Amino acid sequence: MEKTLHKDHYTQSNWFTEEINHIFHNEWVCVGSEQDLRENGDYKIIDFYGESIILLRDNDGQLNAFINLCKHRGCELLDTQGSDLSGHLKNKIRCPYHSWTYNLKGHLINAPHLDIDLNDTKFHLNNVKLQTWIGFIFLNLNPDALDLKQHLESKIEQFSRYPLEQLIPKVHIPYEIKANWKVLLENYNECYHCAGVHPELCNIVPAFRKDGGANLEWEEGVPHREGANTFTLSGVTNRKPFPGLNDLEKERHFGQALYPNFLISLSMDHVAIFILHPISESTTKLDFYILFHPDSINDDEFDPSDAEDFWSLTNKQDWKICEKVQRGMQSKTFSKGYYGKMEDENLDIRKYISEKLNINI
């Protein structure tokens, strides 16, 4: 049996720091939904693994990301110590120290009593690469990073018939989980645990009970039981399948982990999104969304609760077992775990982490 990474990679702060430096400060990382910044002038301050970043929609409707510091003396521009880390700006950002002022595109427009060239880009705010995909915001601190669409291209090709760009989030549930982010990834990537942890899910997908979910062709989708075609507690819904799906996609469930922190799970009528926000080696915040097609949302009988109830129950079961894993790994008697044959997808995670951190397995 293949071994997991050493437990230190899940429990020690020095390895979490390595992950920040080599992964989260170097890869495309999802930080939230465009719906958080709906109006021109809306902003949100995020702690991007030690870097304070301003997400901002400018007066042309363009999303921008800036390091939250003034180019004069490095003063924090927008306060990160208060309880409200979002708000609205009319036309400018003013530094509270010496009143250097920037427009909403990050360009310096006033430096009181100083004769400097306002067009000199060295005085503009430090930009962070920002791109969006299906309504979600991704950042990358690496100036040489590939375009996001190019980065995702091979990973999302199988979802080309899903109208992902048209879907709208109608359910959002935030979680805080006392487990390492890789424990959550590994849990998502296998269903060996499903028979024991998710009885309701296995009622919809009985194949998860057979041989621990082994021999499933994940790229061909997960088969529902006869008469079921979606992830609700009943296995059915009054919502129609997304337009453009093939017969297999109308009857099966698909999913993909887009490393490092974006998980997508696709039913014929809704899409579930998990965005992982690692806080420390032992804590992960997570934003969970369920997206629906506008045609369903505009229906007078639209009710997302059937999907929400199913996912809420399944999520809570997952987070509980992941926290048990995190606590169990603290034992002095534990050093590494093992992957069964039905957990082969998790070898991808081990490979991804080992390559990024230059670890010898």
C-alpha positions in Angstrom: 0.0 0.0 0.0 1.2 3.5 -0.8 2.0 5.7 2.2 0.7 9.2 2.9 2.9 12.2 3.5 4.5 12.3 7.0 2.1 13.5 9.7 4.3 16.6 10.2 3.0 17.9 6.9 -0.5 18.0 8.5 0.4 19.1 12.0 3.5 21.3 12.1 3.6 25.1 11.5 7.0 25.0 9.7 5.5 22.9 6.9 2.4 25.2 6.7 4.8 28.1 6.2 6.5 26.2 3.4 3.1 25.7 1.8 2.4 29.4 1.9 5.7 30.3 0.3 5.7 27.7 -2.4 2.0 27.1 -3.1 -0.4 29.9 -1.8 2.0 32.7 -2.7 2.8 31.1 -6.1 -0.3 29.6 -7.5 -3.8 30.7 -8.6 -5.8 30.7 -5.4 -9.6 31.3 -5.2 -10.5 33.9 -2.6 -14.3 34.3 -3.0 -17.3 35.2 -5.1 -17.7 38.2 -7.4 -21.0 38.7 -5.6 -19.1 40.0 -2.6 -18.3 43.1 -4.8 -21.4 43.8 -6.7 -21.3 47.6 -7.1 -18.6 49.9 -8.4 -16.6 51.1 -5.4 -17.3 48.0 -3.3 -14.2 46.7 -1.5 -13.1 43.9 0.7 -9.9 43.4 2.7 -8.5 39.9 2.9 -5.6 38.4 4.7 -3.9 36.5 1.9 -1.6 34.3 3.9 0.1 37.2 5.6 -0.4 39.7 2.8 -3.2 42.3 3.4 -4.9 42.7 0.0 -7.7 45.1 -1.1 -10.2 43.6 -3.5 -12.0 46.5 -5.2 -14.4 47.0 -8.1 -13.5 50.3 -9.7 -15.8 52.9 -11.3 -15.6 51.1 -14.6 -16.8 47.9 -13.0 -13.3 46.3 -13.2 -12.2 44.1 -10.4 -8.7 44.9 -9.0 -6.5 43.6 -6.2 -3.9 45.8 -4.5 -1.5 45.2 -1.6 -2.9 47.2 1.3 0.0 49.7 1.7 0.8 53.2 0.6 3.8 53.6 -1.7 5.1 56.6 0.3 6.1 55.0 3.6 4.3 51.7 3.6 1.4 52.7 5.8 -1.7 50.5 5.7 -4.3 52.2 3.6 -7.5 50.6 4.8 -7.8 49.5 8.4 -7.5 45.8 9.1 -8.0 46.1 12.9 -11.8 46.8 12.9 -14.6 44.3 12.7 -15.8 45.5 9.3 -13.4 44.6 6.5 -15.6 45.5 3.6 -17.4 48.6 2.5 -17.8 51.2 -0.3 -15.4 53.8 -1.7 -16.7 56.7 -3.8 -13.7 57.7 -5.9 -10.5 57.4 -4.1 -8.3 55.7 -1.4 -6.5 58.2 0.9 -3.6 57.1 3.1 -4.3 58.1 6.7 -0.6 59.0 7.3 0.4 61.7 4.8 -2.8 61.8 2.6 -1.3 60.4 -0.5 -4.4 59.6 -2.5 -5.1 57.0 -5.2 -8.0 56.4 -7.6 -9.8 53.1 -7.6 -7.5 51.8 -10.3 -4.6 52.2 -7.9 -3.0 55.2 -9.6 -1.6 58.0 -7.5 -3.6 61.2 -8.0 -2.3 63.4 -5.1 0.8 63.7 -3.0 0.4 66.9 -1.0 3.2 69.5 -1.1 5.4 67.2 -3.3 6.5 67.8 -6.9 6.4 64.3 -8.2 5.2 62.7 -11.5 1.8 61.3 -10.7 2.1 59.2 -13.9 5.2 57.4 -12.7 4.0 53.8 -12.2 6.5 53.2 -9.3 4.1 55.4 -7.3 1.0 53.3 -8.2 -0.3 50.8 -5.7 1.2 47.3 -5.9 -1.1 45.3 -8.2 -1.9 41.6 -7.5 -2.8 39.5 -10.5 -6.6 38.9 -10.5 -8.7 36.9 -12.8 -12.2 35.4 -12.5 -13.8 32.1 -13.5 -17.5 31.2 -13.4 -18.1 34.2 -11.0 -15.2 33.4 -8.6 -12.1 35.5 -7.9 -8.6 34.1 -8.2 -5.4 35.8 -7.1 -1.8 35.0 -7.9 1.2 36.7 -6.3 3.6 35.2 -8.9 4.1 37.8 -11.7 5.2 35.1 -14.1 2.1 32.9 -13.6 0.2 31.5 -16.6 -3.2 33.0 -17.5 -5.8 31.4 -15.2 -7.8 30.0 -18.2 -4.6 28.4 -19.5 -3.9 27.0 -16.1 -7.4 25.5 -15.8 -7.8 24.4 -19.4 -6.9 20.8 -19.2 -8.6 20.3 -15.8 -12.0 21.7 -16.8 -12.3 20.3 -20.4 -14.6 17.6 -19.3 -17.1 20.2 -18.0 -17.4 22.0 -21.3 -21.1 21.3 -21.8 -22.1 22.6 -18.3 -23.2 26.3 -18.6 -20.9 27.2 -15.7 -20.5 30.9 -16.7 -24.3 31.4 -16.5 -24.8 29.9 -13.0 -25.7 32.0 -10.0 -24.9 31.2 -6.3 -28.1 31.0 -4.3 -26.7 29.2 -1.2 -23.6 30.2 0.7 -22.6 28.5 4.0 -19.3 29.4 5.7 -17.5 26.8 7.8 -14.5 26.7 10.2 -13.0 23.2 10.4 -10.4 22.1 12.9 -8.4 20.1 10.3 -5.5 20.6 7.9 -6.6 21.7 4.4 -5.0 18.6 2.9 -7.1 16.3 5.1 -10.2 18.0 3.5 -8.7 17.5 0.0 -8.0 13.9 0.6 -11.5 13.3 2.0 -13.0 14.9 -1.1 -10.9 12.8 -3.4 -12.2 9.4 -2.2 -15.3 7.7 -1.2 -13.8 4.7 0.7 -15.2 6.5 3.8 -18.7 7.0 2.3 -20.4 3.8 3.4 -19.5 4.5 7.1 -19.9 8.2 7.1 -22.6 9.1 4.6 -25.6 6.7 4.7 -27.8 9.3 3.0 -25.3 9.8 0.2 -25.0 6.0 -0.3 -28.8 5.8 -0.6 -28.4 8.0 -3.7 -25.2 6.3 -4.9 -25.2 2.7 -3.8 -22.0 2.1 -5.8 -20.1 3.8 -2.9 -21.0 0.8 -0.7 -19.6 -1.8 -3.2 -15.9 -2.6 -2.5 -15.4 0.7 -0.7 -16.1 2.6 -3.9 -13.4 0.8 -5.8 -13.5 0.3 -9.6 -15.6 3.4 -10.2 -14.7 5.3 -13.4 -14.7 8.8 -12.0 -14.2 10.4 -15.3 -17.4 8.7 -16.5 -19.3 10.1 -13.6 -20.7 8.6 -10.5 -23.9 6.5 -11.2 -27.0 7.2 -9.1 -29.4 4.5 -8.0 -32.2 3.7 -10.4 -34.8 6.6 -10.5 -32.3 9.2 -9.0 -30.4 11.8 -11.0 -29.2 14.4 -8.6 -27.7 15.1 -5.1 -30.8 15.7 -3.0 -32.0 13.5 -0.1 -34.7 12.1 -2.4 -32.3 11.8 -5.4 -34.7 13.9 -7.5 -35.8 17.5 -7.9 -38.3 19.6 -9.9 -35.4 21.5 -11.5 -34.7 20.6 -15.1 -31.2 19.5 -16.3 -28.9 22.2 -17.5 -29.3 22.8 -21.2 -26.7 21.2 -23.4 -25.8 18.2 -21.2 -25.3 14.9 -22.8 -27.2 11.8 -21.6 -24.5 10.7 -19.2 -24.3 14.1 -17.6 -28.0 14.2 -17.1 -27.8 10.9 -15.1 -24.5 11.0 -13.3 -22.5 13.1 -10.9 -19.1 14.6 -11.7 -16.4 16.3 -9.6 -12.9 17.7 -9.8 -10.4 19.1 -7.3 -8.6 22.2 -8.8 -5.5 22.5 -6.6 -4.8 24.1 -4.3 -8.2 25.2 -2.9 -11.1 25.0 -5.3 -13.4 21.9 -5.4 -16.3 21.6 -7.9 -19.1 19.0 -7.7 -21.6 18.9 -10.6 -25.1 17.5 -10.6 -27.4 17.8 -13.6 -29.4 20.7 -12.0 -26.9 22.4 -9.6 -23.2 22.8 -8.9 -21.5 22.8 -5.5 -18.4 24.8 -4.9 -16.0 24.4 -2.0 -13.3 27.1 -1.5 -10.7 26.2 1.1 -9.0 28.9 3.1 -6.2 27.4 5.2 -5.7 29.4 8.4 -3.0 27.3 10.1 -1.7 23.8 10.0 -4.7 22.7 11.9 -7.6 25.0 10.9 -9.3 25.6 7.6 -12.1 28.0 6.8 -14.3 27.0 3.9 -16.9 28.8 1.8 -19.5 26.5 0.4 -21.8 27.6 -2.5 -24.5 26.0 -4.5 -25.1 27.5 -8.0 -28.2 27.2 -10.1 -29.3 28.1 -13.6 -31.2 31.4 -14.1 -34.1 29.5 -15.7 -34.5 27.5 -12.5 -34.1 30.6 -10.3 -36.7 32.5 -12.3 -39.2 29.7 -11.9 -42.0 30.7 -9.4 -41.5 27.4 -7.6 -37.7 27.7 -7.2 -36.6 26.3 -3.9 -32.9 25.4 -3.3 -33.5 23.8 0.0 -33.6 20.2 -1.4 -30.0 20.5 -2.5 -29.0 22.6 0.5 -30.4 20.1 3.0 -28.5 17.3 1.3 -25.2 19.1 1.1 -25.4 20.6 4.6 -25.8 17.2 6.1 -23.1 15.6 4.0 -20.7 18.5 4.7 -21.2 18.3 8.5 -20.5 14.5 8.4 -17.3 15.2 6.4 -16.0 18.0 8.7 -16.7 15.9 11.8 -14.7 12.9 10.5 -11.9 15.2 9.2 -11.5 16.7 12.6 -11.2 13.2 14.1 -8.4 12.5 11.6 -6.6 15.7 12.6 -6.9 14.9 16.3 -5.8 11.3 15.8 -2.7 12.2 13.9 -1.4 14.0 17.0 -0.4 10.7 18.5 3.3 10.0 19.0 2.6 6.5 17.7 1.5 7.8 14.3 3.9 8.8 11.6 2.3 8.0 8.2 -0.9 6.6 7.0 -1.7 4.4 4.0 -3.8 4.7 0.9 -6.0 1.9 -0.2 -6.6 1.0 -3.9 -9.8 3.0 -3.9 -7.9 6.1 -2.7 -5.6 6.4 -5.7 -6.8 9.9 -6.4 -5.0 11.0 -3.3 -1.7 10.1 -4.8 -2.2 13.2 -6.9 -2.3 15.3 -3.8 0.8 13.7 -2.4 2.5 14.2 -5.8 1.4 17.8 -6.0 2.6 18.7 -2.5 5.9 16.8 -2.8 6.7 18.6 -6.1 5.8 22.0 -4.9 7.8 21.6 -1.6 10.6 19.5 -3.2 10.0 16.6 -0.9 11.4 13.1 -1.5 8.7 10.5 -1.0 
